[in-house]
Amino acid sequence: MRFKVILAYIILISIPVLGFFSHSAVKACCDETSEYISEAKNASSPSGVSSSIENAARRWQKDEWILTSFITHEEVDAVTVSLVRAKALAEIDDSEELAEVLSECLSHIKIVKNFDKLSIRSIF
C-alpha cells in the first residue's frame, strides 16, 4: 500500500515538471528560430540570408516532435511552410516577397510560442 502512495506522489510531481520542461522547450525553439529569421531579414548578402534561413529550418525541425506533441499541427505546419517558402525565395533572390514571408513566419512562430500559456490548469 505504501508503495502505491509513493508511486502516486511521484506521478503527480512528474506531471508539472514535465509540463514546465515542455513549455520551456517550445519557448526555446521559438526564440532561437525567431533569432535566425531576424538575422535573415537583416543580412546583407544572399548567402547570409540563405544560411540563416537554413539554420532556422534546421532548428525548427530539431524540436518539431515536441512542438507537435503540445501544439496543434496546423500552427506548427504554418511555420514549416513559411520556412520552405523562404528557402525557395532566397534561392531565386526575390527579396521583396522574401521579406513578406519572413515576417509571416515570425508571426506564425509568435502564435506557436503563445499557443498555450503556462499554468497549473494547462499542465494538468
Residue pairs with C-beta under 8 A, 6 or more apart in sequence:
15 123
15 124
16 120
16 123
16 124
19 118
19 122
19 123
19 124
20 118
20 123
22 66
22 69
22 70
23 70
23 116
23 118
25 63
25 66
26 63
26 66
26 67
26 70
26 71
26 112
26 113
26 115
27 113
28 63
29 59
29 60
29 62
29 63
29 66
29 67
30 109
30 110
30 112
30 113
31 113
32 59
33 56
33 59
33 60
33 79
33 109
34 106
34 109
34 110
36 52
36 53
36 55
36 56
36 59
37 52
37 53
37 56
37 86
37 102
37 105
37 106
37 109
38 106
39 48
39 52
39 55
40 48
40 49
40 52
40 53
40 56
40 86
40 90
40 102
41 99
41 102
41 103
43 49
43 52
46 90
46 93
49 90
49 98
50 87
50 90
50 91
53 83
53 86
53 87
53 90
53 102
54 87
56 83
56 86
56 105
57 83
57 84
57 87
60 79
60 80
60 83
61 80
64 76
64 80
67 76
67 112
68 76
70 115
70 116
71 112
71 115
71 116
72 115
75 108
75 111
75 112
75 115
76 112
78 108
78 111
79 105
79 108
79 109
79 112
82 101
82 102
82 104
82 105
82 108
83 105
85 101
86 98
86 101
86 102
86 105
89 97
89 98
89 101
90 98
116 122
